């Protein structure tokens, strides 16, 4: 079940939030009724970031072996168009 709590719970009910995130679920925190931040366990964050890190490492390796460079407009146009080649 999605956990949405006021940001004050981070201070006032830290052990409860810690228990939720250690159980593998993120906690969405709100401030004045609007989304403010997401809290997650280090293990979950590492799992999520691992794929990003490996993709960035692959891009760095490709950049070292190639002289091809793209502007940010070209990159975003390709991403929006679904063309990743």
Order of alpha helices (4+ residues) and beta strands (2+ residues): beta-alpha-alpha-beta-beta-alpha-alpha
